[in-house]
Amino acid sequence: MDSTSVYLVRHGQTEWNVEQRMQGHLDSPLTREGQKQAAQLRDRLKEMKWDAIFSSSSPRAVQTAEIISGMNREHVRQLDAFKEINMGLWEGQLLTEIHGLYTREYGRFFEEPHLYCPTEGGETYFELLVRGVSALEDILTAFKGGKILIVTHRITLKVIMNYYFGNTLSEMREMPDIAPASLSSIHFKDGKSFIELYGDNSHYANHLAAAYPKEAEK
């Protein structure tokens, strides 16, 4: 049977990442460092021929996809399904503010995703899992045997990777963090999935894999 390779990327560093603000469905632009990270990944993948390029419809992800692929946005297929988890009232707020006002749910967001309940209009991790994995499965059907690039977000990517590792949401807390503009990949063949890369950022010029602790991507 044909094999399909999916390369998944978290967008580059943004201004709100630096400011430690939650983003979710809101947006802030890439920093110069974020653009540099995406360019370094572009150089790493320069020999890759993509059968399709997908991105979250959030501008920070679309810009990252443009830099990596060398394509303009008309060639990037934007999907709301790959947007970051919707965090409702938390979006735009500083992490310190959220921790002080919503201590219990803040802890669950990072450590007990299966128990996390959003505040005023957000979504659960299970809802994110359904939309993200469903979109990816549709892509696998449409582009069987191809090489696919998907640019998404920290939590969305982590949920997708956790699913294909065969873990439950309650086990996701054990998954390592995912740095900006890092590369993950999954190989699909004969109805099985094989994780080839997870959050790899060896293309960074300074190779600082641990330079991004719990900063506010989301």
N, C-alpha and C positions, 0 to 999 in steps of 0.2 A: 504493500500500500504506500501511497505518497506520504511523505513526512512534511510537516509544516513547522516553521520556526518563527516564534513571536519574540520580538525584542521590546522590552518595556522600560521606559525611562521616566524618572521623576524630573519635573522641570527644574531649571536652574534657580539659584538663590534669588530671592526677591527682597524688596525693601522691607516688607513686613516680616520676613524671616529674621532680618537683622534687628528689627525693632521688637521682636518677640510678640507679635500680634497673630491671633488666629485669622486665617483667611477663609477657608471653606469655599463657598460660592462667591464671596467677594474676591477682589483682585488687587494686586499691587504689581508694579513693573519689575522686571528683572534688574538687578544691580549690574554694574560692570563686571563684578566677579561672576555673577550668574551667567552673563553672556559669554564670559571666558570659559566657564565650565562646559557650556553647551558646545562651544567651538572646539574645545579639546576632545569632546566625545565625537564631534563631526570628523575630526582628523583620524580618530581611531576607527571609525566606520566608513571611511572614504571609499573603500573597495566594495562596499555592500550595494547590491542592486535590489531595491525594494519593489515588491509587487503591489504594495499599498502602504500609505502612511496615514495614521489616525492620530487624533489628538483630542483631549478634553477641549470643550469649547471656551474654557477660560483663557483670556489673552496671554497669561504667563506661560501656559502650556503650548499654545499655538506658536508663540514667538520662539520657544525652545525647539519645537518641531521644525520650524523654518530654518533655524540656524543649523541644526543637526543634519537635515536632509538636503539643504541647499535649494529647497523649493519655496516658492511663494505660497501664500495661504490658499490660493485657488486649487493647489494640488494637495492640500492637507484636508483630509475628511474630518470635520469637527463633529464630535458626538457628546451630547450632554451626559450620556451614560458613564463617561470617564471623568466627569468632574469630581472634585474633592467631596468628602462627606459634608453634608449641609449641617452646620452647627448652630443654626438659628440665632438666638440672641448673643451668643459668644463671638460671632464674627466681627472682626475689627477691634476687639478688645485685647488688652495686654494679658499675657499669661498670668502675671501676678495678680491682676484684678479678678480674673476668673477663679483662680485658686482661692482667693480670699472670700469671694461671694458664693461659690458653688463647690466647696471643698470636696464633698462626697462624690458628686458626679465628675468632677475634674479627675479624681483618683481613678474612678471607674473607666473614664475615657482612655487612660493610658494603661491601666493594669487589669481591668475586668471588662473588656469590650462587650462581652455577651450580656452584661448587666447594665451597661450604659444607657441612660435615658436622656434624650436631647432636651434642651431648654427653649421653649417657645419657637416652634416651627422647624426644628432640625429633623434629622433622620437617624435611625438606629444603624448599628453596624450590619445587622441582618439585611436591612433595606439596601444599604450600599453594596453588600455582597451580591444580592440578587441582580441589581442593575448592572454592576460591573462584569460579573461572570457571564450573564446572559448576553451582553454585548460582545464579549470576547468569543463566546461559542458561536454566535452568528457570523463573526469574521472568519472563524476557522472553517465554517461550512462554505462561505463564499469564496475563500481564497485557499482552498485545500492545495497543499504542495508548495505554497509560496513562502516568501520571507516578508514579514509584516513588522512595521515599526509603530509602536503606540506610545505617545507621550501623555502622562497622566500626573498624579499627585501622590504625596507621601502615604497617606492613609489608604487611599484607593488601591495603590500599588501593593501595599503591604497586605491588604485583605485578599487581593487576587492571588498573590504568591502564597499566602498561607493556605488558601483553598487548594491550590494545585500541589502543595506539599502533602495534602491529605489531612490537614489539621482542622480541628473545630475552632470556632471563634474564641472559646475559653482558653485555647492553647496559644493564641496569637501573641500573648504577652511575652512569650519566649523567643519570638522572632527578632533578630537584630534590626536596628533602625536602618533607614534607607536615606543616604545622603543626596543632596541636590545633584541633578544631572548624572546620576549613577546609572549603571546598566544592569538590567536583569534579563534573563532569557529562558524561555520554555520551549522544548522540542516535543512535538506531538506526532506519534506514529502508532499505528495499529490500535487505536483507541486508548492509548496510554500517554501520560505526560511525564516528561523528564526535565527537572530543573537543571539548567546548565550554568547560569550565573544568577547571583542574588546581590543586588546593591553594590556591584563592583565599580569602583572609581579609580582604578589603577591608571586611567588616562589623565588624572589630575597631575599637573606639573609638579606639585609638592607632595603628592601621594598622602595627603592627610585624611585618611579614612575616618578618623574619629573627630574631625573638626566640627561636626554638627551634632551635638547632643540634642536633647528635646527642644529644639527651636521650633518656633510656631509656623510650620508649613501648613499643616493639616490641609 
